[in-house]
Amino acid sequence: MDIRTQHIFFIVLLVCAGALSFLVFQPYLFSLIFGLILAIAVEPLYSKIHRVVSFRGLAAFLTILIVIILIIVPLTFFGIKVVEEVQSVYESLSQSSGGIPILEYIDQRISGLLGTEAFNLSGQIQAITEQGLGSFVQQIGSVFGSIFSGIVGFFIIIFSLFFSLKEKDALKDLVKKISPLDDAYDITLIKKVKDAINSVVRGTLAIAIIQGIVAGIGFSIFGVPTPVIWGALAAVAAIIPTLGTTLVTAPAIAFLAFTGHIPEAIGMTIWAVVAVGLLDNLLAPFLIDRGLKLHPFIVLLALLGGVFAFGPLGFILGPVIVAFLFALIHTYQQFNIDHIKKKA
């Protein structure tokens, strides 16, 4: 058998084995990727611990312990509270026939000013809200329906995070061996990807989540109903360029003012400006490394598209995939520039 036939046969076997391996790992592929993304984001913390603890496995374990305590536990609690409040709002709307108090109040004010009958703004908004929340509650039920799969996925994320930290140098060497590019471009691409992931995960998303939590605390202090839902909306709004959390804090302040809680409205305004508004400027220098940064609007689109494409994990995967694309583009541009210089 000639060399060419053997070569083709080897490639066919390789493709078949690769396809079968993909089927084996496919159910937990996103969990593995998610763990790798977390490893890149928390690598500076791991490096600091590794300077004190020489054993890489122990340093990785301590890093994961800190991540669970400071990040995963609060986010899990926050997510559970969001689900509970959404279900509570849905149940109260379903059982209520009187409409939403704030909207009824607006109805009455408009009727008084115009001298006409109320146009039932409360009832219309309530019907739309019931339909939307009903759909959301059904989706939540399907998401949490498979408890075993969720637990397994969580542990795979943790193991992926552990080995990605512990074997980070080996993983870099593996990428260099597999990649047909020169090592210089491999190093550049790895750095660009790390910068992009840090910009998205440790930068835009981390700051947005912190702003949402601080806003939620303010909503709770000043008596805004369902403060966790408002806080979750504030976290998403924080990614929107220019307007940011104002899109959520302003209606909350208006709600307090319309319902006669003027001191609380003033307090919420001060909280929104000082505690929430300044967080971006204070945290960005510490959380975002210099390098590749994505525009917040692109991150927002990637976040929403990622959730639609991949489910809950798309909240992270969507922006990271787009960040990886931009990292490839930057590296490819450098590759072309170097190629032109060599020809010249």
Number of C-alpha atoms within 10 A of each C-alpha: 5 6 8 9 10 11 10 11 12 12 12 12 11 12 12 12 12 12 11 12 11 12 12 11 11 12 12 17 16 18 22 22 16 22 24 21 23 24 26 21 22 18 19 12 17 22 16 12 18 19 11 9 15 10 12 19 16 15 23 26 19 18 24 24 14 13 15 15 10 11 13 14 12 13 14 12 10 17 14 13 16 19 17 16 16 20 18 13 18 21 14 14 18 16 10 11 10 11 20 16 11 14 19 17 15 17 17 19 13 15 14 12 8 10 10 10 11 16 12 15 16 19 16 12 14 21 13 11 16 17 13 12 17 17 12 16 16 11 12 14 12 10 13 11 11 10 10 10 12 13 11 13 18 17 14 20 23 23 18 21 26 25 18 22 27 21 13 16 10 11 14 13 14 11 14 18 13 8 12 10 12 11 14 10 17 19 17 16 19 18 16 23 24 23 23 30 31 29 27 26 23 22 23 25 24 20 24 26 20 19 28 26 23 20 29 24 16 23 25 17 14 20 15 19 15 18 23 26 22 23 28 22 19 27 26 20 21 29 24 20 13 10 11 19 26 19 14 22 26 14 12 22 23 15 18 21 15 15 13 11 15 15 12 18 23 15 14 26 19 14 20 23 14 11 15 25 18 12 16 17 10 11 14 16 11 10 18 22 17 11 14 20 21 18 13 18 13 15 23 22 15 22 25 16 17 22 16 14 14 14 14 12 16 21 20 22 25 23 28 26 18 21 27 19 14 18 24 17 14 15 21 14 12 14 16 11 11 12 11 10 9 8 6 6
